[in-house]
Amino acid sequence: MQLTRHTDYALRLLIYAARSTDPAVSVQSVAQAYNISAHHLAKVAQKLIRLGYLRGVRGRGGGLQLVRRPPDICIGAVVRGTEQTLALVECFEPACRCAIEPVCGLKHALREAQQAFFAVLDRYTLDDLLRKPAQLDRLLGIVRRPEREAIGKRSATAHQNRS
């Protein structure tokens, strides 16, 4: 089974929002961190808002906020909600025109495989995807508050030394 880019971006957006130190994250900052299309990511964000995973905050300092805590966001549910169709093959669809569909064992095997796939995803939460927080932060360019303060102090010290 191959997930769509839409679902991939949805999971990435949730990971970024969960790790961010900002009260709300912008689509632009997330797109820049992942080097992906902000336009496509905006559509993904709207879907996650409709599904109740994010909320959009307007105005200065606005952006996207997680509505639920990471341990309460089931990855299987996110994938089910963001995939346009879960039909792996034509015979999963109501309008199947396959001549052997009534007697074919492939449909059963694929349905069982898909159920196993989701059974595994249902055991994971967004919190499980955040297990290496320092590495995630570094790769996404997220700076924790104490580090920001240390950077500010170093900059102030450097400025004083130049004066």
C-alpha positions as CSV (number, residue, x, y, z in Angstrom):
1,M,0.0,0.0,0.0
2,Q,1.3,3.4,-0.9
3,L,0.2,6.4,1.0
4,T,-0.5,9.6,-0.8
5,R,1.7,12.7,-0.5
6,H,-1.3,14.3,1.2
7,T,-1.1,11.8,4.1
8,D,2.6,12.0,4.2
9,Y,2.4,15.8,4.6
10,A,-0.3,15.5,7.2
11,L,1.9,13.3,9.4
12,R,4.9,15.6,8.9
13,L,2.8,18.7,9.8
14,L,1.5,17.0,13.0
15,I,5.1,16.0,14.0
16,Y,6.3,19.6,13.4
17,A,3.4,21.1,15.3
18,A,4.0,18.7,18.2
19,R,7.7,19.6,18.5
20,S,7.4,23.4,17.8
21,T,8.1,25.8,20.7
22,D,5.9,28.4,19.1
23,P,2.3,28.7,20.2
24,A,1.2,28.4,16.6
25,V,3.1,27.3,13.5
26,S,2.8,28.8,10.1
27,V,2.3,26.7,7.0
28,Q,5.3,28.5,5.5
29,S,7.6,27.6,8.4
30,V,6.6,23.9,8.2
31,A,7.0,23.9,4.4
32,Q,10.4,25.5,4.7
33,A,11.5,23.0,7.4
34,Y,10.6,20.0,5.1
35,N,11.4,21.7,1.8
36,I,7.9,21.0,0.5
37,S,5.1,23.0,-1.3
38,A,3.5,25.5,1.0
39,H,0.5,25.5,-1.3
40,H,-0.1,21.7,-1.0
41,L,0.6,21.9,2.8
42,A,-2.1,24.5,3.2
43,K,-4.6,22.1,1.7
44,V,-3.4,19.4,4.1
45,A,-3.7,21.8,7.0
46,Q,-7.3,22.5,6.1
47,K,-8.1,18.8,6.1
48,L,-6.4,18.4,9.5
49,I,-8.5,21.3,10.8
50,R,-11.7,19.7,9.5
51,L,-10.7,16.3,11.1
52,G,-10.2,18.1,14.5
53,Y,-6.4,17.6,14.8
54,L,-5.4,21.2,14.3
55,R,-7.0,24.6,14.8
56,G,-6.3,27.7,12.8
57,V,-5.5,30.8,14.7
58,R,-6.0,34.1,12.9
59,G,-4.1,37.4,13.4
60,R,-0.7,38.3,14.5
61,G,1.1,35.3,15.9
62,G,-1.5,33.1,14.3
63,G,-1.0,29.8,12.6
64,L,-1.8,26.2,13.4
65,Q,-2.1,24.6,16.8
66,L,-2.6,21.0,17.8
67,V,-6.0,20.5,19.3
68,R,-5.2,17.2,20.9
69,R,-2.1,16.0,22.8
70,P,0.3,13.8,20.9
71,P,-0.5,10.7,22.9
72,D,-4.2,11.1,21.9
73,I,-3.6,11.2,18.2
74,C,-3.8,7.7,16.6
75,I,-1.7,7.4,13.5
76,G,-4.1,4.8,12.0
77,A,-7.0,7.3,12.4
78,V,-4.9,10.1,10.8
79,V,-4.1,7.9,7.8
80,R,-7.8,6.8,7.4
81,G,-8.9,10.4,7.6
82,T,-6.4,11.8,5.1
83,E,-6.4,9.1,2.4
84,Q,-8.9,9.9,-0.2
85,T,-9.6,6.2,-0.9
86,L,-8.6,3.0,1.0
87,A,-9.4,0.9,-2.0
88,L,-6.2,-1.0,-2.8
89,V,-7.6,-2.5,-6.0
90,E,-10.8,-2.1,-8.1
91,C,-12.6,-4.9,-6.3
92,F,-12.6,-2.9,-3.1
93,E,-14.8,-0.3,-4.8
94,P,-18.6,-0.7,-5.0
95,A,-18.6,-0.3,-8.8
96,C,-16.1,-3.2,-9.4
97,R,-16.2,-4.5,-13.0
98,C,-13.7,-7.4,-12.6
99,A,-15.0,-10.6,-14.2
100,I,-13.6,-12.9,-11.5
101,E,-14.4,-10.7,-8.4
102,P,-17.1,-13.1,-7.1
103,V,-14.7,-16.0,-6.8
104,C,-11.3,-14.3,-6.6
105,G,-9.2,-14.9,-3.5
106,L,-7.0,-11.8,-4.1
107,K,-9.6,-9.5,-2.6
108,H,-9.7,-11.4,0.7
109,A,-5.9,-11.6,0.9
110,L,-5.5,-7.9,0.2
111,R,-8.3,-6.9,2.7
112,E,-6.6,-9.0,5.4
113,A,-3.2,-7.4,4.6
114,Q,-4.8,-3.9,4.8
115,Q,-6.4,-4.8,8.1
116,A,-3.0,-5.9,9.4
117,F,-1.5,-2.6,8.1
118,F,-4.0,-0.5,10.0
119,A,-3.8,-2.7,13.1
120,V,-0.1,-1.8,13.3
121,L,-0.7,1.9,12.7
122,D,-3.5,1.9,15.3
123,R,-0.9,0.9,17.9
124,Y,1.1,4.1,17.3
125,T,0.3,7.6,18.4
126,L,1.8,10.9,17.4
127,D,3.8,10.7,20.7
128,D,5.5,7.5,19.5
129,L,6.7,9.4,16.4
130,L,8.5,11.9,18.6
131,R,10.9,9.5,20.3
132,K,14.1,11.2,19.2
133,P,13.1,14.8,20.1
134,A,16.6,16.4,20.0
135,Q,17.3,14.9,16.5
136,L,13.9,16.0,15.2
137,D,14.4,19.5,16.5
138,R,17.8,19.8,14.9
139,L,16.6,18.4,11.6
140,L,13.6,20.7,11.6
141,G,15.4,23.8,12.7
142,I,13.4,24.0,15.9
143,V,15.3,25.8,18.8
144,R,14.2,25.1,22.3
145,R,13.7,28.1,24.6
146,P,16.9,27.6,26.8
147,E,19.0,27.4,23.6
148,R,17.3,30.6,22.3
149,E,18.2,32.3,25.5
150,A,21.8,31.1,25.3
151,I,22.0,32.3,21.6
152,G,20.7,35.7,22.7
153,K,23.3,35.9,25.5
154,R,26.1,34.9,23.2
155,S,25.0,37.6,20.7
156,A,24.8,40.2,23.4
157,T,28.3,39.2,24.7
158,A,29.7,39.3,21.2
159,H,28.2,42.7,20.7
160,Q,29.6,44.0,23.9
161,N,33.1,42.7,23.0
162,R,33.0,44.5,19.7
163,S,32.1,47.8,21.4
